[in-house]
Amino acid sequence: MYRLKKLNIMYKIILFACGILIGSSAFSFEEEIVKSNITEVTVYAQGAQVRRKALYSIKSGITQVIIEGICPTIDPNSLQVLASGNVVIVDAKYSLFYPKPAPENLEGLPLKVKKEIKILEDSLKRIGFEIQQIQDEIDVYIATKNILANNGAIRGQGKVNDSINLLKQAMDYYTVKMLEINKNLQGLNRAKGAKAEIQAEMNMRLKALKNYQNSAQLNSKPVGPSHRVTVTLSATEAISGRLNLSYLVNQAGWTPLYDMRAEVQGSKINMNYKAQVYQNTGVDWDDVRLSISTNNPYQNKTLPTLHPWYIDYNNYKALPSATRSNNLDIKKQALGYGKNEEAESTQKEYYMNSNGVAYDAKTSADFTQVIEHMISAEFKIDLPYTIKSNNEQHMVLIRNIDIPANYRYYTIPKLDQSAFLMAELANLSDLQLVPAKANIFFDGTYIGETYLNPSQMDDTITFSLGKDPNIIVKRTLMKKECKERIVNNNKEKINAYNIEIRNLKSTNVEIVVLDQMPITTNPEIEIEEQGLDKGTLDPKTGNIEWIVKIKPKDNYNINYKYRVKHNKDLNLYL
């Protein structure tokens, strides 16, 4: 009975072990490492979406398809995988794989070099001890010489002076010992010098061998961690298909840049919309289809929440805020621009000669398709691009279009007594532009740089084409008409100005003249216009605008004045 129970228990144990083995074999995975290549990249304002393609061939069951060569700067949360064929994607994940270090090559010349390096190192260690041993003997003989030379008997001190025999014995001993010591020192120094020469030759040989070894190691590729994506597939039969991967990477992006080209006789402005693409993702983009997107995946997409706004009385009185800068400053910024040497170097890229004959070579703009999304625009370029992972900028032409423009002269003589030729572009919302610098070319000549901001609320974008020296503007304070008087407790002051515009051109000129009169938020200060000569006043900003037409070789004068009344005891600067 006891034996039967024992056999039954053993039988159960064997069955349990077999079940474990069967279960483990059922859940074991086949692994297949496949190659992949980048087919398309969508570059965002910050970051880029990389699309890869790989081919797989698996057996029935569960197989882990391993795709190597993934960008080190991948965002694992953005990984997406699609597969063709009758398979089920069980799992997809990004991981770092640390390969086993390759065994050292112990054959041929490297082995001889290593052996010789080892022998030299051992020999140098041994000869170092021998040189140190010789040096120790030299030190002992030198100390003996010093003791012998400083001995009192040798120097004639003590009882030796009273006996000639003792002095003679001392001198004989000194002579014999000093000759013996010097002879031994000379032999030791020769031996030390010989060993030092051998040591120097060994060090030179060792240095040469180590340099050779180091150069060989530099030429060999270092084995680092492998960035990979593992896709687990389940199939009921052997099957082949294709895997499409997409993921987001950082350390890539693009910055916009515009080239605006205008002509005197033209009614349109030619605009080159360019993207300066860069990437330092750790993997080169070789012959990929490139798309430029205005989207920024790293930008906050969360709608903010309004919280209750509680107010209460404060124990202090707030001072009235200073009057904000008026629109003249903004206009001044719109009129000005600086020179850009980098832009000047790109002047020859799309050049039209003075005879009006354009170079007809195609650019990437001819292969660009614009795709409008709900919150962004994407420019798909049907050309292969190669962009190395070195953070260098590559110029990509997105669009080349002609925009209807209205040319008009502006002048703000209070700030700059010049006439600026301005180009006004309207209805740019369909072009999907983003704020960026713009290089200005007028009649084929680079004249400067400005800034385009399509995100502003105004439907019209205005930028300067430069100053026209054939329109002369002069603003003068008319002192004879300026008056100042005291009325009761107040002081009244009248300022008058004259603006003269001279047209030296051979054609009619329409010019917008901008000036201003002061404004205030203080109810104790009164400001009143005293004649604006048909000018239009904006009471919120104090800006005055005149639109005048001047015939060729003719002058035009504008006269305006205003009155300011304030407390006579308080200073007011006008």
Residue pairs with C-beta under 8 A, 6 or more apart in sequence:
29 62
29 63
29 64
29 232
30 58
30 59
30 61
30 62
30 63
30 64
31 63
31 64
31 66
32 56
32 57
32 58
32 63
32 64
32 65
32 66
33 66
33 68
34 54
34 55
34 56
34 65
34 66
34 67
34 243
35 54
35 68
35 69
36 52
36 53
36 54
36 67
36 68
36 69
36 243
36 245
37 52
37 53
37 54
38 50
38 51
38 52
38 283
38 285
38 286
38 288
39 51
39 52
39 53
39 288
39 289
40 51
40 288
40 289
40 290
40 291
41 48
41 49
41 50
41 51
41 285
41 288
41 289
41 290
41 291
42 48
42 49
42 51
42 291
42 292
42 293
42 378
43 252
43 253
43 254
43 275
43 277
43 279
43 290
43 291
43 292
43 293
44 253
44 254
44 293
44 295
44 296
44 297
45 253
45 254
45 293
45 294
45 295
45 296
45 434
46 250
46 253
46 296
46 297
46 298
46 299
47 75
47 248
47 249
47 250
47 252
47 253
47 296
47 297
47 298
48 248
48 249
48 252
48 253
48 279
48 281
49 78
49 246
49 247
49 248
49 249
49 297
50 71
50 246
50 247
50 248
50 249
50 281
51 244
51 245
51 246
52 67
52 70
52 244
52 245
52 246
53 242
53 243
53 244
53 245
54 65
54 67
54 242
54 243
54 245
55 240
55 241
55 242
55 243
56 65
56 83
56 233
56 240
56 241
56 242
56 243
57 238
57 239
57 240
58 65
58 87
58 233
58 235
58 238
58 239
58 240
59 235
59 238
60 235
60 236
60 237
60 238
61 234
61 235
62 90
62 232
62 233
62 234
63 232
63 233
63 234
63 235
64 230
64 231
64 232
64 233
65 230
65 231
65 232
65 233
65 243
66 228
66 229
66 230
67 228
67 229
67 230
67 231
67 243
67 245
68 97
68 226
68 227
68 228
69 227
69 228
69 283
70 94
70 227
70 228
70 229
70 247
70 283
71 227
71 247
71 249
71 281
71 282
71 283
72 227
72 281
72 282
72 283
73 249
73 250
73 251
73 252
73 281
73 282
74 94
74 227
74 247
74 248
74 249
75 247
75 248
75 249
75 250
76 93
76 94
76 247
78 246
78 247
78 248
78 297
79 92
79 93
79 94
79 229
79 245
79 246
79 247
80 245
80 246
80 247
81 89
81 92
81 229
81 231
81 243
81 244
81 245
82 243
82 244
83 89
83 231
83 233
83 241
83 242
83 243
83 244
84 241
84 242
84 243
85 235
85 239
85 240
85 241
85 242
86 235
86 236
86 237
86 239
87 233
87 234
87 235
87 239
87 241
88 233
88 234
88 235
89 231
89 232
89 233
90 232
90 233
90 234
91 230
91 231
91 232
92 229
92 230
92 231
92 232
93 229
93 230
94 227
94 228
94 229
94 247
95 228
95 229
95 230
96 225
96 226
96 227
96 228
97 225
97 226
97 227
97 228
98 225
98 226
99 223
99 225
99 226
101 223
102 223
105 111
110 213
110 216
113 209
113 212
113 213
114 213
116 205
116 209
117 206
117 209
117 210
117 213
120 202
120 205
120 206
120 209
121 206
123 202
124 199
124 202
124 203
124 206
127 195
127 198
127 199
127 202
128 199
130 195
131 192
131 195
131 196
131 199
134 188
134 191
134 192
134 195
135 192
137 184
137 188
138 185
138 188
138 189
138 192
141 181
141 184
141 185
141 188
142 185
144 177
144 181
145 178
145 181
145 182
148 154
148 174
148 177
148 178
148 181
152 158
152 160
153 160
153 166
153 170
154 170
154 171
154 174
156 167
159 166
160 166
160 167
160 170
161 167
229 245
229 247
231 243
248 297
249 281
250 281
250 298
251 279
251 280
251 281
251 391
252 278
252 279
252 280
252 281
253 277
253 278
253 279
254 275
254 276
254 277
254 278
254 292
254 396
255 275
255 276
255 393
255 436
256 273
256 274
256 275
256 276
256 433
256 434
256 435
256 436
257 274
257 275
257 276
257 395
257 436
257 437
257 438
257 439
258 271
258 272
258 273
258 274
258 433
258 436
258 437
258 438
258 439
258 452
259 271
259 272
259 274
259 343
259 346
259 349
259 350
259 438
259 439
259 441
260 269
260 270
260 271
260 423
260 438
260 439
260 440
260 441
260 450
260 463
261 269
261 270
261 271
261 272
261 350
261 352
261 441
261 442
261 444
262 269
262 270
262 405
262 407
262 423
262 440
262 441
262 442
262 443
262 465
263 442
263 443
264 442
264 443
266 405
267 404
267 405
268 402
268 403
268 404
268 405
269 402
269 403
269 405
269 423
269 425
270 400
270 401
270 402
270 403
271 399
271 400
271 401
271 402
271 403
272 350
272 365
272 397
272 399
272 400
273 365
273 397
273 398
273 399
273 400
273 401
273 431
273 433
274 395
274 396
274 397
274 398
275 292
275 379
275 395
275 396
275 398
276 393
276 394
276 395
276 396
277 290
277 292
277 387
277 393
277 394
277 395
277 396
278 387
278 391
278 392
278 393
278 394
279 285
279 387
279 389
279 391
280 389
280 390
280 391
281 389
282 389
283 389
284 386
284 387
284 388
284 389
285 385
285 386
285 387
285 388
285 389
286 386
287 384
287 385
287 386
288 384
288 385
288 386
288 387
289 380
289 381
289 382
289 383
289 384
289 385
290 381
290 383
290 385
290 387
290 396
291 378
291 379
291 380
291 381
292 378
292 379
292 381
292 396
292 398
293 376
293 377
293 378
293 379
294 376
294 377
294 378
294 432
294 434
295 373
295 375
295 376
295 378
320 521
320 522
321 521
323 519
323 520
323 521
326 516
326 519
326 541
326 542
326 543
327 541
327 543
328 412
328 414
328 415
328 514
328 516
328 543
331 410
331 412
331 514
332 412
332 415
332 416
334 422
334 450
334 462
334 463
334 464
335 410
335 412
335 416
335 420
335 422
335 464
336 464
337 440
337 448
337 449
337 450
337 464
338 448
338 449
339 448
339 449
340 437
340 439
340 448
340 449
343 437
343 439
343 446
343 449
344 446
346 395
346 439
347 439
347 441
347 446
350 359
350 363
350 400
351 359
351 444
352 358
352 359
352 444
353 444
354 444
363 397
363 400
364 381
364 383
364 396
364 397
364 398
365 397
365 398
365 399
365 400
366 400
367 381
367 382
367 383
368 379
368 380
368 381
368 382
368 397
368 398
368 399
369 379
369 380
369 382
370 377
370 378
370 379
370 380
370 399
370 432
371 377
371 378
371 379
371 380
372 378
372 432
377 432
379 398
379 399
381 396
381 398
385 394
385 396
387 394
399 431
401 431
403 425
403 428
403 431
404 425
404 426
405 423
405 424
405 425
406 423
406 424
406 426
407 421
407 422
407 423
407 424
407 465
408 421
408 422
408 424
408 510
408 511
408 512
409 419
409 420
409 421
409 422
409 468
409 471
409 509
409 510
409 511
409 512
410 419
410 420
410 422
410 511
410 512
410 514
411 417
411 418
411 419
411 420
411 471
411 473
411 501
411 511
411 512
411 513
411 514
412 514
412 515
413 473
413 474
413 475
413 499
413 513
413 515
414 475
414 515
414 516
417 473
417 474
417 475
418 467
418 468
418 473
419 467
419 468
419 471
419 472
419 473
419 501
419 511
420 464
420 465
420 466
420 467
420 468
421 464
421 465
421 466
421 467
421 468
422 462
422 463
422 464
422 465
423 462
423 463
423 464
423 465
424 460
424 461
424 462
425 460
425 461
425 462
425 463
426 459
426 460
426 461
427 459
428 454
428 461
429 454
429 459
431 454
433 452
433 454
434 454
434 455
435 451
435 452
435 453
435 454
435 455
436 451
436 452
437 449
437 450
437 451
437 452
438 449
438 450
438 451
438 452
438 463
439 446
439 449
440 446
440 447
440 448
440 449
440 450
440 463
440 464
440 465
440 466
441 447
442 465
442 466
447 465
447 466
448 466
450 463
450 464
452 461
452 463
453 461
454 461
468 505
470 503
470 504
470 505
471 501
471 502
471 503
471 504
471 505
471 509
471 511
472 501
472 502
472 504
473 499
473 500
473 501
473 502
474 499
474 500
475 497
475 498
475 499
475 515
476 497
476 498
476 499
476 500
477 495
477 496
477 497
478 496
478 497
478 498
478 559
478 561
481 494
481 496
481 561
482 493
482 494
482 495
482 496
483 492
483 493
483 494
484 491
484 492
484 493
484 494
485 491
485 492
486 492
486 568
487 565
489 567
489 568
489 569
490 565
490 566
490 567
490 568
491 565
491 566
491 567
491 568
491 572
492 563
492 564
492 565
493 563
493 564
493 565
493 574
494 530
494 561
494 562
494 563
494 564
495 561
495 562
495 564
495 574
496 530
496 559
496 560
496 561
497 515
497 559
497 560
497 561
498 557
498 558
498 559
499 513
499 515
499 557
499 558
499 559
500 555
500 556
500 557
500 558
501 511
501 513
501 548
501 550
501 555
501 556
501 557
501 558
502 554
502 555
503 509
503 550
503 551
503 552
503 553
503 554
503 555
503 556
504 553
505 552
506 552
506 553
507 552
508 549
508 550
508 551
508 552
509 549
509 550
510 547
510 548
510 549
510 550
511 547
511 548
511 550
512 545
512 546
512 547
513 535
513 545
513 546
513 547
513 548
513 558
514 543
514 544
514 545
515 535
515 543
515 544
515 560
516 541
516 542
516 543
516 544
517 527
517 529
517 537
517 542
517 544
517 560
517 562
518 527
518 542
518 562
518 564
518 574
519 527
519 539
519 540
519 541
519 542
520 527
524 566
524 567
525 564
525 565
525 566
525 572
526 563
526 564
526 565
526 566
527 562
527 563
527 564
527 565
528 562
528 563
528 565
529 537
529 560
529 561
529 562
529 563
530 560
530 561
530 562
530 563
531 559
531 560
531 561
532 544
532 560
533 546
533 558
533 559
533 560
534 546
535 544
535 545
535 546
535 558
535 560
536 544
536 545
536 546
537 543
537 544
538 544
538 545
544 560
546 558
548 556
548 558
550 556
564 572
564 574
566 572
